[in-house]
Amino acid sequence: MVATIAVFTLLGCADGVKFVQEHENGGVVVYPFRGDQGSLLSSFRTEALALIQEKCGARSYTIVREGEAQGRSRVVSPIEGQAEVIEERRWGIQFHCE
């Protein structure tokens, strides 16, 4: 899974939950998380599971695997001349609709 997701370049700091792969019977969703909070306690995990349920509809689903996906680093400058590097971490869930 990590290798599958690592192929994708994730864009946008406020992307929230999104599909990086989508198939008729499943796919891969990713969501941001903070290291101190962990992936399981991220508020976006509930949204990710809701997106999976929406994709599968009345069918049940199986989480095939999950793990940390490729994040990114970005530079922000809240004050001119002062740059700060922000590390964004993302978690991926690969699933299959039954």
C-alpha positions in Angstrom: 0.0 0.0 0.0 2.7 2.5 1.0 4.5 1.8 -2.3 1.2 2.2 -4.2 0.4 5.5 -2.5 3.9 6.8 -2.6 3.7 7.0 -6.4 1.2 9.8 -6.1 2.1 13.4 -5.5 -0.4 15.0 -3.1 -1.3 18.5 -3.7 -2.9 21.2 -1.5 -2.5 21.7 2.2 -6.2 21.6 3.0 -7.2 18.7 0.7 -8.7 16.8 3.6 -9.9 13.4 2.5 -9.6 12.4 -1.2 -9.3 9.5 -3.6 -5.9 8.9 -5.1 -7.1 5.7 -6.8 -10.7 4.8 -7.6 -12.0 1.6 -9.2 -15.5 0.1 -9.6 -15.0 -2.1 -6.6 -12.7 -0.1 -4.3 -9.8 2.3 -4.3 -7.4 4.2 -2.1 -8.3 7.3 0.0 -5.8 9.5 1.8 -6.2 12.0 4.6 -3.9 14.3 6.6 -2.8 13.7 10.1 -0.6 15.3 12.7 2.3 13.2 14.1 1.5 14.0 17.7 -2.2 13.0 17.2 -1.6 9.9 15.1 -3.5 8.6 12.1 -6.3 6.8 14.0 -7.3 9.9 16.0 -7.3 12.3 13.1 -10.7 13.9 12.6 -10.3 13.2 8.9 -10.4 9.4 9.5 -14.1 9.5 10.1 -14.5 11.4 6.8 -12.3 8.9 5.0 -14.4 5.9 6.3 -17.6 7.8 5.3 -16.2 8.3 1.8 -15.4 4.6 1.6 -18.9 3.7 2.7 -20.4 6.2 0.2 -18.3 4.6 -2.6 -19.5 1.0 -1.6 -23.1 2.0 -1.0 -25.2 -0.8 0.5 -22.3 -3.3 0.1 -19.9 -3.9 2.9 -16.2 -3.2 2.5 -12.8 -4.6 3.6 -9.8 -2.6 4.4 -7.1 -4.3 2.4 -4.2 -2.4 4.0 -3.4 1.0 5.3 -0.2 3.0 6.1 1.5 6.3 5.8 1.4 7.8 2.3 3.8 10.3 0.7 3.2 13.7 2.3 5.0 16.9 1.3 6.9 19.8 2.7 5.8 23.3 2.0 7.2 26.8 2.8 4.9 29.4 4.4 5.8 33.0 5.0 3.4 34.5 7.5 5.7 37.5 7.8 7.7 38.8 4.9 11.3 37.6 5.0 10.5 34.8 7.5 9.9 31.4 5.9 8.8 28.3 7.8 8.9 24.7 6.4 5.7 22.7 7.2 5.8 18.9 7.0 2.4 17.5 6.0 1.8 13.8 6.7 -0.9 11.7 5.1 -2.4 8.3 5.8 -3.8 6.0 3.1 -6.5 3.3 3.2 -6.8 0.8 0.4 -10.3 -0.9 0.4 -12.4 -3.3 -1.6 -16.2 -3.2 -1.8 -17.7 -6.7 -1.2 
